[in-house]
Amino acid sequence: MKPIRLPEPPGSPQSMGGLPDIFEGGVYGVIRRAVIIGNGFPASENQSIGLVRALGLSEKQTLYRVTRPTGGINEWLHWLPVSIHKKLYYIISRIYGYSQFLIARRGTKLAPLPRGNGVGIGLSSVLEADVKNIVKMAKETFEKDGPLLVVASGRDTISIASSIKRLASDNVFVVQIQHPRSHLDRFDLVITPQHDYYPLSPHAQEQVPRFLRKWITPHEPPNERVVLTVGALHQVDSAALRSEATAWHDEFAPLPKPLLVVNIGGPTRYCRYSTDLAKQLTASLHNVLTSCGSVRISFSRRTPEKISNMILKELGTHPKIYIWDGEEPNPHMGHLAWGDAFIVTADSVSMLSEACSTGKPVYVIGAERCTWKFVDFHKKLRERGLVRPFTGLEDMSESWSYPPLSDTSEAASRVHKALAERGWRLRP
């Protein structure tokens, strides 16, 4: 006798082609929330926030932040792991009364850990990243809320994220963004740009003396635990651009076209420049103004005052040009949505990655001043047709395009795959 098969009620998971949680590991295999471990730097935290957004958990995320003491002698201790830095800070603060000169030798008082730790992202406070508290929360809520996704980015977050993984490996899935340099097995997944592996290339090896090569990291090629991207992760995708286009419509829609957006960063260890690049930029901008309807210029937090002052002096009074004064609201997302073309200084991987996600023309200025792995980054952008050098000879009314850079969505897909291999899945 054949068993009787009862019909499924309309709209049930089975009739819709799915299975209820009880057949898929129940709540124990479904990730519904995320913890972000930040370091206080917008460029790093934006990567974690962008990935969590792409995974559909932005409404169910909690941001914790690793903080360091600042001021005085602390400026010389930032090369230390954050845990050791804090211990030294405690010792120094205990003897502060006996060492005024040592601690404030640079004319800056020793500053305590900040209480208001979320000003930069519009929050009144952000929880301090405490390993014990996060591990306790992950374990105690596991049966009710399922596993916890932990996403961290930046050097100061490495020890925190790896400790959470070590102490609660059965309850968490840990993603580290940016290369942790060693011991990749401390994380479930590592997401990092391809240029972080530049030190392993033959060209890079030629630049490093043989006796120093063992100190250059990473030491090994990427394994199955590593997801390689072209640039940095971020929050810019087609849905975000559509939303920002609506939000900024009244300000940008009336502007004469084409709208040229200029994003200026600041010199870094691998892209050194000063007012010389500002002079080159202003001269080249003067040459293309005839083919522009309007120009919007923004500086980053890293832009030196002498560079911004020079650009303000040279271009601030031109009728076609508007220079953002740094006051809120920040028009950056509006620029990405409404801009017809972009000029970006070569120092910023984040700004270039965001601009290249629009599919619109992106011109780079200053790439010839970059060294080491930044050379590899810019080479990959050019090879994929994402950017062109800004020479001042361009006709900004001529447009060109390319498949938008989609690092964040591709990284999110790899997270889904890695979770499935573990028997887990995401349910926003």
VMD Tcl script that draws the C-alpha trace (Angstrom):
set ca {
  {0.00 0.00 0.00}
  {1.32 3.40 -0.96}
  {1.54 6.00 1.78}
  {-1.04 8.75 1.63}
  {0.47 12.18 0.83}
  {-1.58 15.00 2.31}
  {-1.79 18.20 0.27}
  {0.26 21.14 1.55}
  {-1.74 24.14 2.77}
  {-1.56 27.13 0.40}
  {1.36 29.44 1.14}
  {3.21 26.90 3.30}
  {7.02 26.72 2.96}
  {6.75 23.27 1.36}
  {4.20 24.35 -1.24}
  {6.32 27.37 -2.06}
  {9.36 25.19 -2.69}
  {11.11 25.95 0.60}
  {11.61 24.15 3.89}
  {10.80 25.29 7.41}
  {13.69 26.04 9.74}
  {13.30 22.69 11.51}
  {14.46 20.89 8.34}
  {17.36 23.28 7.76}
  {19.01 23.10 11.13}
  {16.45 25.35 12.82}
  {17.51 28.67 14.26}
  {20.96 27.24 14.90}
  {21.87 27.50 11.23}
  {20.32 30.85 10.35}
  {22.22 34.13 10.74}
  {19.88 37.01 11.49}
  {22.26 39.63 12.98}
  {25.71 41.08 12.60}
  {28.35 42.68 14.78}
  {30.76 45.17 13.23}
  {34.13 45.75 14.86}
  {35.36 49.21 13.84}
  {38.51 51.22 14.45}
  {37.17 54.77 14.23}
  {38.44 55.37 10.68}
  {35.58 55.96 8.21}
  {37.44 54.34 5.28}
  {37.79 51.07 7.25}
  {34.40 51.03 8.95}
  {32.61 51.85 5.69}
  {33.92 48.57 4.25}
  {32.36 46.51 7.03}
  {29.11 48.47 6.93}
  {28.99 48.07 3.15}
  {29.43 44.29 3.33}
  {26.77 43.91 6.03}
  {24.43 46.04 3.91}
  {25.05 43.83 0.87}
  {24.22 40.80 3.01}
  {20.87 42.32 3.98}
  {21.62 42.75 7.68}
  {22.04 46.51 7.93}
  {18.87 46.81 10.02}
  {20.15 44.19 12.45}
  {23.74 45.29 13.01}
  {25.56 46.51 16.11}
  {28.72 48.58 15.87}
  {31.51 48.12 18.39}
  {34.71 50.11 18.20}
  {38.32 49.54 19.20}
  {39.72 52.74 20.71}
  {43.24 53.83 21.55}
  {44.38 56.50 24.02}
  {45.45 59.68 22.24}
  {47.67 62.68 22.85}
  {51.20 63.13 24.14}
  {53.38 60.04 24.14}
  {50.50 57.95 22.77}
  {51.38 59.33 19.33}
  {54.51 57.18 19.48}
  {52.73 54.02 20.63}
  {50.33 53.48 17.71}
  {52.65 50.90 16.16}
  {51.93 48.57 19.12}
  {49.01 46.11 19.22}
  {46.08 47.95 20.75}
  {45.91 45.68 23.83}
  {49.55 46.36 24.70}
  {49.09 50.06 24.00}
  {46.21 50.23 26.48}
  {48.23 48.45 29.17}
  {51.12 50.87 28.71}
  {48.65 53.75 28.80}
  {47.37 52.52 32.16}
  {50.88 52.36 33.58}
  {51.77 55.79 32.20}
  {48.59 57.33 33.53}
  {49.40 55.97 36.99}
  {52.72 57.81 37.02}
  {51.42 60.80 35.11}
  {52.02 63.15 38.02}
  {55.72 62.25 38.01}
  {56.34 62.53 34.29}
  {54.63 65.68 33.01}
  {57.42 66.48 30.62}
  {57.68 62.95 29.18}
  {53.98 62.61 28.48}
  {53.27 66.11 27.20}
  {56.60 66.61 25.46}
  {54.84 67.47 22.19}
  {52.64 70.05 23.84}
  {49.63 67.75 23.85}
  {48.08 66.47 27.05}
  {47.53 62.78 27.59}
  {43.93 62.15 26.58}
  {41.75 59.39 28.04}
  {39.75 56.95 25.99}
  {36.84 58.87 24.46}
  {33.44 58.44 26.08}
  {31.48 59.62 23.08}
  {32.72 57.11 20.55}
  {30.31 57.48 17.65}
  {30.33 61.10 16.60}
  {31.92 60.38 13.24}
  {29.00 58.25 12.09}
  {26.19 60.29 13.57}
  {25.74 58.26 16.76}
  {26.02 59.61 20.28}
  {28.06 56.62 21.37}
  {29.39 53.28 20.16}
  {30.08 50.34 22.44}
  {33.71 49.58 23.22}
  {34.79 46.34 21.54}
  {35.17 44.03 24.52}
  {35.94 40.42 23.60}
  {34.45 38.88 26.73}
  {31.14 40.71 26.39}
  {30.74 39.89 22.68}
  {31.64 36.22 23.22}
  {29.22 36.00 26.15}
  {26.45 37.54 24.06}
  {27.12 35.19 21.12}
  {26.96 32.10 23.33}
  {24.02 33.10 25.51}
  {21.80 34.15 22.59}
  {22.75 31.33 20.24}
  {19.79 29.07 20.99}
  {17.31 31.91 20.63}
  {18.82 34.02 17.84}
  {21.21 31.67 16.05}
  {24.80 32.31 14.97}
  {26.41 35.74 14.95}
  {28.11 37.28 11.93}
  {31.19 39.27 12.96}
  {32.74 41.65 10.42}
  {35.91 43.59 11.24}
  {38.22 45.85 9.24}
  {41.57 47.42 10.02}
  {44.74 46.52 11.92}
  {43.42 47.38 15.38}
  {40.47 45.01 15.00}
  {42.52 41.90 14.17}
  {43.19 40.75 17.74}
  {39.57 41.39 18.76}
  {38.03 39.50 15.85}
  {40.45 36.57 16.09}
  {39.83 36.26 19.85}
  {36.07 36.16 19.29}
  {36.59 33.40 16.73}
  {38.84 31.43 19.09}
  {36.52 31.68 22.09}
  {33.16 31.21 20.31}
  {33.97 29.32 17.12}
  {30.74 27.29 17.25}
  {28.59 30.42 17.58}
  {30.13 32.93 15.18}
  {31.24 33.41 11.59}
  {34.12 35.91 11.49}
  {35.04 37.95 8.41}
  {38.21 40.07 8.50}
  {38.45 42.80 5.87}
  {41.96 43.95 4.88}
  {44.82 41.47 5.09}
  {45.76 40.46 8.66}
  {49.30 39.64 7.41}
  {49.60 36.25 9.11}
  {47.66 33.29 10.55}
  {44.67 33.48 8.23}
  {43.20 30.44 10.01}
  {42.16 32.78 12.83}
  {39.19 33.84 10.68}
  {36.44 32.12 8.71}
  {37.01 34.42 5.75}
  {39.47 37.17 4.82}
  {38.48 39.79 2.23}
  {41.36 41.83 0.87}
  {42.41 43.71 -2.29}
  {44.59 41.92 -4.80}
  {47.29 44.56 -4.38}
  {47.87 43.41 -0.78}
  {49.62 40.42 -2.37}
  {51.88 42.67 -4.43}
  {54.88 41.94 -2.12}
  {54.88 38.37 -3.48}
  {55.17 39.48 -7.11}
  {58.53 39.21 -8.93}
  {58.60 42.97 -9.49}
  {58.11 43.69 -5.78}
  {60.73 41.13 -4.81}
  {63.24 43.02 -6.93}
  {62.58 46.15 -4.87}
  {63.17 44.47 -1.50}
  {66.68 43.47 -0.32}
  {66.92 39.72 0.13}
  {67.63 39.94 3.88}
  {64.40 41.91 4.38}
  {62.08 39.69 2.35}
  {61.11 37.43 5.25}
  {59.81 40.49 7.09}
  {57.54 41.51 4.23}
  {54.01 40.11 4.48}
  {51.99 38.27 3.33}
  {54.35 35.29 3.12}
  {52.16 32.92 1.10}
  {49.76 33.18 -1.86}
  {46.03 33.44 -1.04}
  {44.27 30.21 -0.10}
  {40.62 29.17 -0.19}
  {39.96 31.25 2.91}
  {40.83 34.50 1.06}
  {38.48 36.58 -1.14}
  {40.37 38.95 -3.45}
  {38.89 42.27 -4.58}
  {40.15 44.96 -6.93}
  {39.50 47.84 -4.55}
  {37.83 48.61 -1.24}
  {34.34 47.55 -0.18}
  {31.75 50.29 0.30}
  {28.03 51.08 0.44}
  {27.57 52.32 -3.14}
  {25.33 50.19 -5.38}
  {22.53 50.85 -7.86}
  {19.86 50.92 -5.15}
  {21.83 53.41 -3.06}
  {22.48 55.62 -6.10}
  {18.79 55.67 -7.02}
  {17.89 56.64 -3.49}
  {20.53 59.38 -3.34}
  {19.51 60.70 -6.75}
  {16.04 61.30 -5.32}
  {17.35 62.78 -2.07}
  {19.63 65.28 -3.86}
  {17.35 66.02 -6.82}
  {16.51 69.58 -5.91}
  {20.16 70.58 -5.48}
  {21.75 68.81 -8.44}
  {19.04 68.53 -11.12}
  {19.17 72.27 -12.02}
  {22.98 72.30 -12.47}
  {24.30 72.71 -16.04}
  {25.59 69.49 -17.59}
  {27.97 67.79 -17.71}
  {28.60 67.84 -13.97}
  {32.26 67.14 -13.14}
  {32.97 65.96 -9.58}
  {36.48 66.34 -8.15}
  {37.39 64.33 -5.02}
  {40.67 65.34 -3.35}
  {42.29 63.13 -0.71}
  {45.66 63.62 0.90}
  {49.24 62.36 0.63}
  {49.97 58.93 2.09}
  {52.98 56.74 2.69}
  {52.69 55.27 -0.81}
  {51.40 58.36 -2.65}
  {53.46 61.37 -1.60}
  {52.70 64.84 -2.89}
  {52.20 68.40 -1.72}
  {51.07 71.66 -3.29}
  {52.77 70.56 -6.51}
  {49.84 68.23 -7.26}
  {47.38 70.97 -6.34}
  {49.04 73.26 -8.90}
  {48.87 70.53 -11.54}
  {45.20 69.89 -10.75}
  {44.13 73.54 -10.87}
  {45.97 74.14 -14.16}
  {44.40 71.06 -15.75}
  {40.93 71.96 -14.47}
  {41.20 75.42 -16.03}
  {41.87 73.70 -19.37}
  {38.69 71.56 -19.27}
  {36.25 74.13 -17.88}
  {35.00 75.04 -21.34}
  {33.61 71.52 -21.80}
  {32.01 71.41 -18.32}
  {28.59 72.65 -17.36}
  {29.47 72.76 -13.65}
  {32.14 71.48 -11.27}
  {31.80 70.32 -7.66}
  {34.97 69.92 -5.54}
  {35.23 68.09 -2.20}
  {38.13 67.55 0.19}
  {38.58 64.56 2.47}
  {39.51 64.55 6.15}
  {43.10 63.83 5.08}
  {43.49 66.83 2.78}
  {46.26 69.11 4.12}
  {45.16 72.69 4.72}
  {47.85 74.08 2.45}
  {46.43 72.06 -0.46}
  {42.80 72.99 0.17}
  {43.74 76.65 0.65}
  {45.58 76.72 -2.68}
  {42.64 75.20 -4.54}
  {40.22 77.59 -2.85}
  {42.40 80.53 -3.84}
  {42.76 79.43 -7.47}
  {39.26 78.11 -8.16}
  {36.96 79.34 -5.39}
  {35.61 82.36 -7.27}
  {34.98 80.72 -10.65}
  {31.24 80.84 -11.52}
  {31.16 77.22 -12.73}
  {32.85 75.83 -9.62}
  {31.39 75.07 -6.19}
  {33.71 73.88 -3.41}
  {32.03 72.09 -0.50}
  {32.85 73.78 2.80}
  {32.89 70.57 4.84}
  {29.67 71.31 6.70}
  {26.89 68.74 6.91}
  {25.08 67.37 5.03}
  {27.89 65.70 3.13}
  {27.07 65.71 -0.61}
  {29.37 62.77 -1.44}
  {26.59 60.29 -2.26}
  {24.73 62.96 -4.19}
  {27.87 63.59 -6.21}
  {28.16 59.90 -7.06}
  {24.52 59.76 -8.13}
  {24.42 62.97 -10.18}
  {28.00 63.36 -11.40}
  {28.66 62.75 -15.10}
  {32.42 62.28 -14.66}
  {34.88 62.13 -11.77}
  {38.43 63.25 -11.10}
  {39.98 61.52 -8.06}
  {43.43 61.88 -6.52}
  {45.40 58.63 -6.71}
  {45.94 58.25 -2.96}
  {42.43 57.09 -2.06}
  {41.51 53.47 -2.78}
  {38.10 54.05 -1.19}
  {37.12 57.09 -3.28}
  {38.32 55.44 -6.48}
  {36.46 52.21 -5.69}
  {33.23 54.12 -5.08}
  {33.56 56.20 -8.24}
  {34.32 53.09 -10.34}
  {31.14 51.44 -9.05}
  {29.05 54.00 -10.98}
  {30.15 52.93 -14.48}
  {30.81 56.60 -15.33}
  {34.11 58.12 -16.52}
  {36.75 58.25 -13.77}
  {39.99 60.19 -14.25}
  {42.94 59.80 -11.87}
  {45.50 62.47 -11.06}
  {48.80 61.74 -9.32}
  {49.14 58.00 -10.02}
  {52.70 58.51 -11.23}
  {53.60 59.66 -7.71}
  {52.49 56.37 -6.11}
  {54.80 53.51 -5.18}
  {54.75 49.91 -3.97}
  {51.33 48.18 -3.95}
  {49.50 51.33 -5.09}
  {51.25 50.94 -8.44}
  {49.65 47.51 -8.76}
  {46.23 48.87 -7.76}
  {46.27 51.60 -10.41}
  {47.56 49.18 -13.02}
  {44.57 46.86 -12.43}
  {42.13 49.76 -12.70}
  {43.61 50.81 -16.06}
  {43.72 47.25 -17.39}
  {40.00 46.84 -16.69}
  {39.19 50.13 -18.40}
  {37.84 51.64 -15.17}
  {40.01 54.77 -15.11}
  {42.07 57.05 -17.31}
  {44.78 59.55 -16.35}
  {43.65 63.18 -16.06}
  {45.79 65.30 -18.37}
  {43.78 68.49 -18.79}
  {43.25 67.76 -22.49}
  {39.95 65.89 -22.03}
  {36.61 66.91 -23.49}
  {34.29 66.37 -20.54}
  {31.23 66.35 -22.79}
  {32.43 63.05 -24.28}
  {31.32 60.11 -22.16}
  {32.62 56.55 -21.88}
  {31.61 53.61 -19.73}
  {32.58 50.15 -18.44}
  {31.02 47.37 -16.35}
  {30.78 48.92 -12.87}
  {33.18 47.62 -10.24}
  {31.15 45.29 -8.00}
  {33.59 44.15 -5.32}
  {31.09 44.42 -2.47}
  {28.37 42.31 -4.07}
  {30.93 39.72 -5.21}
  {32.38 39.54 -1.69}
  {28.86 39.12 -0.29}
  {28.32 36.18 -2.65}
  {31.48 34.55 -1.35}
  {30.26 34.99 2.22}
  {26.99 33.23 1.27}
  {28.98 30.37 -0.25}
  {31.29 30.02 2.76}
  {28.30 29.97 5.11}
  {26.61 27.27 3.03}
  {29.75 25.14 3.22}
  {29.45 25.36 7.00}
  {25.77 24.48 6.87}
  {24.60 27.98 7.73}
  {22.69 30.58 5.78}
  {21.56 34.19 6.03}
  {17.98 35.21 6.61}
  {17.63 39.02 6.86}
}
mol new
graphics top color blue
foreach p $ca { graphics top sphere $p radius 0.5 }
foreach p [lrange $ca 0 end-1] q [lrange $ca 1 end] { graphics top cylinder $p $q radius 0.2 }
display resetview
